[in-house]
Amino acid sequence: MAAATAAGAAAAAAAVSLIACYLLLHKGRPNLPWVPTVGFSRASGRRARRRGLVEAIGNTPLIRINSLSDATGCEILGKAEFLNPGGSVKDRVAVKIIEEALESGDLVYGGTVTEGSAGSTAISLATVAPAYGCRCHVVIPDDAAIEKSQIIEALGATVERVRPVSITHRDHFVNIARRRALEANKLAAAQSESNEKQTNGLAHVGSEMMDDKLTAMQRESNKMQNNDPALFSTETLHSGKCDVNSDSKGGFFADQFENMANYRAHYEWTGPEIWKQTKGNLHAFVAAAGTGGTIAGVSRYLKEKNRSIKCFLMDPPGSGLFNKVTRGVMYTKEEAEGKRLKNPFDTITEGIGINRVTKNFMMAELDGAYRGSDREAVEMSRFLLKNDGLFVGSSSAMNCVGAVRVAQDLGPGHTIVTILCDSGMRHLSKFFNEQYLADHGLTPAATALEFLDK
């Protein structure tokens, strides 16, 4: 009886497989409950309910940084974005980029998201993409902290490390990522054409054979149920196996620098959270910029809620944004003095600083800018670790330098918000490597905040 039941189940499985093949041949797309679906509501301006991993992204705590608050007489608050599942503020961007791409059809389920990233966005895309049934291919400059590419690979993404060159060079990591998406689309198109030819060749026999095959399959199933297992052939089970050879689903270049989904992630998501968490009682916001999405989205949202809120840029060495904001001219101090180094950014911080104005940054509403130094960022990171137990990365440390600068200018009694972008865990080989710092003349020596004395 058990054998008959097993044989019947096998026959039923074969029938299901054959029917699946039939649906594929006829380009049917059944609505299966286990196939992930994504809900969107951009038109309503409200974020659709997300489930699973992506549901845990956002709503990060806004924590008081006690040491800086006590030292300045202001309330300095840090948005703890390092507590997102992917470990950084870029989780929000990854979600928004992928959801909008799926909605527009630029990305399909099973497709590959490509991006050129110094680390955090790549990690977030590699974390989030599988939740939407997609793959990830990352191109990363080889001078980025090695642990970042190791994390990306561990998450299952493809990592391509390349030498850092100017954005105008065809082999800049961003430009290579764009090409990888185009290559994936060409492969998918060629594969689709091949499959279509095969399908057309089978179509004229498919309909004629299907009824006969289903009838034969049902007959076999009935025989098994009538305790006649001798008539069952294991070949029947496998005759329904369908290999549609549909491995490539095309590529989509995330383009975090110019994709306005980046800005929208913070205008629709991060900004409103800050406003709600402070109950609207804040006087200033300050952050560094890489793609410009965070500072643009948050500053514009806060300004719309209250025009008196001051928003400032904190710029690292080698970046031209400080001069763009303060003087309207895009150039760096190093370029002006003829001391430009080979590295695109003359800083050990990662993920911030840029020498062009992105579409995202153009949306920012700023009241001014500050320029920080690598030493200030290094000293700040050690100060926060020692006094607050905050183990943050280089961009977070630079943001906190900016928060103190704003507090010094505004004076006591003000509330200032900044972003704690990621943790120090991604910066062990460089920013928290004592030998690396010594080689760059950046060995920390401060005992308090004297490194920020004006």
Disulfide bonds with the S-S distance in Angstrom:
none
